[in-house]
Amino acid sequence: MKHFAILSTSAGVLILILMLSASSQDSSQIKSSKITPEISLQEKPLFYSNHALIDTLYFCDEPVPMTELDVFERFERDFLINVNDRTQIVMYLKRAGRYFPYIEKRLKDAGLHDDIKYLVVAESALLNLRSVAGAAGFWQLMPSVARSYGLIVDGAIDERYNLEKSTDVAIAYLKKSYKKFRSWSLAAASYNMGVHGTNDEMRFQGEDSYYDLWLNRETARYLFRILAIKEVMENPEAYGYGDVILYEPIQKNEVVVKSAIPNLAYWAKKNGLSYKHVKLLNPWIRGRRIPKYASNKKGFKISVPKNIKSILNGVSYSYAQENDLLEKGIYIVKTGETLQSIANKCGLTVQELRLKNRLKKDDDIFPGMKLKVMP
């Protein structure tokens, strides 16, 4: 019985070897006959996973330590999210055609690296947005920061939405941050979480590199989002975006207005414009008029269509329901007004108006009610 068992075992092993050999031959035949589909340039971003070839990255000429597993995976995450978000990337590229020429020139004139332009894309997608936290404009400036650099931020005028003036502030802020940290990656981090917050984490952790710091989730991803956006926008053809048609820069003139404009729509009509033209070209005008500011002796530069050469500096006709307290951030509700009509006057959305005044969806407003409209 013992010999039979050994013989049976040997036979079993032999049969197993023969089965594995046959299976291997079948597998080989299957593999050799398998057709590998070709991926077109337009499809490639949806399947793109071999970006390990991107082994060298720089931000403002500072090398990114891609050999570190943590750094590589943090970049990989934001790269894959961004490269496959086709609608967003297309809009980034389109708007870049309109706004990058101006931003690039300003950065160059200020002696800042060209990579900073991708920071503003990460901040606002090149749109005049307003965040839940209260940051606004292309550069997403907080009210306190904007005011500390001399910008007007109130219920009538919010210069954070002025691309020229907000770019001045962003450049000054980043220069100051770089002077303190001697690192553009840390300067970028401080743009997201503040100079004090960045400095506090560096001192507590005893680290002097962005890549070695344990930071809050948003700031930890911040630079990698910028790097991912840079990689795709600098190489649109490689990722299937080479056929995107860019928006052209808007051709316009600037006129200086030194007196108050009590009725912006009336002023626009008197100068051959429409109210819509004025609001589109000057998103920093949040209300329906431009007040007179004692501190602003130089007046305001108002953008107008290219064909407008001269303007009337001011008009006397005022809007009857305009609120005199608007510059102080207070609006008094009048008979027949709704949250939507007030939001339109003050350059806000209804949701923002509700949040500022802690109004629930079913809450009513009434004549004489005071609403907060300050940014």
C-alpha positions, 0 to 999 in steps of 0.5 A, a space after each residue: 500500500 505504501 508503494 502504491 501511495 508513492 506511485 499515485 503521488 508521482 502520477 499526480 505530480 506528473 499529471 499536474 505538471 502536464 496540466 500546468 504546461 498545457 495551461 501555460 501554452 494556452 495562456 501564451 497563445 491567448 496573449 499572443 493573439 490579444 489586440 492592444 488598443 491604441 489610445 488617441 491623443 484625445 483619449 489619453 488623459 482619461 487613461 494617463 497613468 504613466 506620469 512616473 516619467 515626470 521625475 523632475 518638477 520645479 516651482 519658481 526654479 526650486 526643485 521638487 523632491 519627487 524621489 520622496 514617496 510622500 511628495 510623489 503621491 501628493 503630486 500624483 493625486 492632484 495631477 490625475 484630478 486636474 488632467 482629467 477634469 476636461 471642462 475645467 482645464 479647457 476653461 483655464 486655457 481659454 481664460 489664460 489667453 485673455 489674462 495671462 499676457 497682463 499677469 505675465 508682464 506684471 510679474 516680469 516687471 516686478 522681478 517675480 518668476 512666471 510660475 506665479 501665474 499658476 497660483 492665481 489659476 489655483 486660487 480663482 480659475 481666473 474668475 472674479 470669485 468670492 469664497 465662503 471665507 470672504 476672500 474675493 477677486 482673481 487673487 482671492 484677497 481677504 478684506 483685512 489684507 486688501 485694506 492693509 495694502 490700501 485697497 477700498 473694500 466696502 459696500 459700494 467699491 471693492 477693489 479686490 475685484 480690480 485685476 490691476 490693483 489686486 495684482 499689485 497687492 498679490 505681488 507685494 505680499 509674495 515679495 514680502 513672504 519670500 523675503 522672510 522665508 527665502 523659499 517660493 514654496 513657503 511663500 506660496 504656502 503663506 499665501 494660502 495659510 498666512 505668514 504667521 501660520 506658516 512661520 508658526 508651523 515651521 518654528 513648532 516643527 523645526 523644519 524649513 522646507 514646505 515638503 517636510 512640514 505637516 500642514 492642514 489639508 488645504 495648504 498641504 495640497 496647495 502647492 501640488 495643485 499649482 504644480 499639477 495645473 502648471 504641468 497641464 497648462 504648459 503642455 496642453 498638446 501632450 494631454 489632449 488640449 492642443 485644439 483649445 481656442 483661447 479667448 483674446 484679451 479685451 481691448 479697452 480704454 481707461 478714463 479717470 473719474 474724480 467726482 462722484 457718480 450718483 447714478 452709474 446707469 445714467 452716467 453710462 447712457 450720457 457717455 454712449 455706454 450701457 450699464 452692462 458695459 460698465 459693470 462687465 469691464 469694472 467688476 470692482 464697482 459693486 453697487 449702482 454708484 461711485 461715492 466720493 472718497 476723501 482719501 482718493 484724490 486721484 479718482 478712479 480709473 474706469 475701463 470703457 470700450 476701446 471706441 470711447 475716447 472721452 467721458 463726462 466726469 460726473 452727472 447730477 442725477 441721482 438714483 432715488 432709492 440709493 442708500 447713503 449708508 451703503 459705503 458703511 456696509 449698511 443697507 436699509 430695506 425700502 418698500 417693495 424690495 426683495 433680497 434679489 433686488 438688494 443683492 443686485 444693487 450691492 454686488 452680492 448673491 442672495 445666498 451671501 446676503 442671507 449668510 451675512 444677516 443670518 437669514 433663513 430661507 423662509 425669513 422675510 425682510 421688511 421696510 426699514 430693516 437694516 442689512 449688512 452688505 459689507 464684504 
